[in-house]
Amino acid sequence: MNYLEFEKPLAEIEGKAEELRALARANPGMDVEKEAQGLDRKAQDMLGQLYGNLNAWQKALVARHPDRPHCKDYIDGLLTDYTPLAGDRNFADDHAVMGGLARLGAQPIVVIGHEKGNDTRSRIHHNFGMARPEGYRKAIRLMELANRFQLPILTLVDTPGAYPGKGAEERGQAEAIARSTETCLEVEVPLVSVVIGEGGSGGAVAFATANRVLMLEHSIYSVISPEGCASILWKDAEKMREAADALRLTAQDLDRLGVIDRIIREPMGGAHRDPHATIQAVGEAVLGALAELTGRPGRELRDSRRRKFLGMGSKGLAA
């Protein structure tokens, strides 16, 4: 178990329980289960207290937890007959973006998502989920394919933001993000997006301009990372806690502001403590969202999606 900085007291209790059980395994005549169970109960109570009062920065840490399920885990756990499609037919295949044809239950769909990787080697391979222009152009190709064959689109958002490297800028990063966002607004099929971890800046919006935007309970979605915001506003990245509060980046904040449509509950202690339950909860939420959208005329789906995003913030501006 990888423990976050605010979980250190929990780590101590769970560590003591495991030490007792390890001692009992080494000494078969020793009975410590009653004491270990007492520590388990104490740990469970502490877990509930910690996760019942997370601040914005702590939620950002949970959203970035290395053991949190990523795009590939959702594809493997939810979808069948997954056939990946690669490349943008222009420059290269971007491994930060996964996508292809699949089935969600009996429903054929097109799935697109950011993949971060789960160890050092795979994270480097997937560029930590930071897409280059060819990744967004691959997504555009997949969305256009879905539109042509009238297949619903599911996008899984988990990125700190689009890759800001020199090569990416030379190949038209901003244009690719803008065109991907435009394609989201143009397609005439149901489009459901789930923020499963981080939703960072335009790199996330390019996938999440959807009819239904869902967020896991401890995921985040913001115009910039807390560290980046702190560096700009206070010239000090260490003020990321204040920045996280100011950004209103939690699922609860965004639900109140009307930016997202639904919060998906996570197991106590976050998605990383029970990935299977989290993946199943996301699957049920996506099926529910698709059921609401299926059967509606394509033009209506497109127009309602446009109205939704054009109307964001209008109440606040009027006030």
PyMOL commands that set and color helices and strands:
alter all, ss='L'
color gray80, all
select helices_A, chain A and resi 5-26+33-51+56-63+71-78+120-125+127-129+133-148+166-170+173-186+201-208+226-233+237-247+251-257+271-273+275-293+298-310+314-318
alter helices_A, ss='H'
color red, helices_A
select strands_A, chain A and resi 79-84+97-104+107-114+153-159+191-200+212-216+220-222+262-264
alter strands_A, ss='S'
color yellow, strands_A
deselect
rebuild
show_as cartoon
